[in-house]
């Protein structure tokens, strides 16, 4: 059966002399594996199309009983190399696609997740965004789409609405509880043995802002870089707990270190 789909290249592996096997996240089929024959031949019209992070439109010869599908045609939609390669962008890109590759199951269509991924990459490649802020936003929305949305309006332990309680109790800090996920009032969190982290109220408000923002662009979210870094680490721990996600690979760790320098 000949089918068409838009896809994000998650991973590429050289196969035999001139072919590639790639892991993709597609709009129509979720995560799949494909083979592109002779694509490493510079004369092949698909040469250069199948690099990690590219967004492409593909034509597949698809068989449901086959684990690896055959690509017959395609064209490029987005690339991290346009308008120019950027080390900071690549550091964030590889974090995003590594997370998607490890945390999703194969052949499970999730159009909302694909829309989140492709929209995030479009913004990442635009040069108009704070890369670390975008990644933090992505983490929160990604984990929420996969069924682990943290409770940010109501105390995850008591069910009490947070902001009225903050005002009446004159609180300056709240807990972020890892499991069940969400914000909690100090009194309620004291009754739980769950792993938790005390965060300033401004970070709790920033989390709520990130959650309610459809897709950040430019400087649409005003935040201190140190606050973004704190939430980045918090949400990575949260994702690791709920996905059982392995630590980034050695190569990813090297790139991430470059980002922080």
Secondary structure as GFF3:
##gff-version 3
##sequence-region A 1 261
A	DSSP	beta_strand	2	15	.	.	.	ID=ss1
A	DSSP	beta_strand	19	26	.	.	.	ID=ss2
A	DSSP	beta_strand	30	36	.	.	.	ID=ss3
A	DSSP	beta_strand	55	61	.	.	.	ID=ss4
A	DSSP	beta_strand	68	78	.	.	.	ID=ss5
A	DSSP	alpha_helix	87	103	.	.	.	ID=ss6
A	DSSP	alpha_helix	111	124	.	.	.	ID=ss7
A	DSSP	alpha_helix	131	143	.	.	.	ID=ss8
A	DSSP	pi_helix	144	148	.	.	.	ID=ss9
A	DSSP	alpha_helix	162	169	.	.	.	ID=ss10
A	DSSP	beta_strand	173	177	.	.	.	ID=ss11
A	DSSP	beta_strand	182	184	.	.	.	ID=ss12
A	DSSP	alpha_helix	186	189	.	.	.	ID=ss13
A	DSSP	beta_strand	196	200	.	.	.	ID=ss14
A	DSSP	alpha_helix	201	212	.	.	.	ID=ss15
A	DSSP	alpha_helix	225	243	.	.	.	ID=ss16
A	DSSP	alpha_helix	250	260	.	.	.	ID=ss17
###
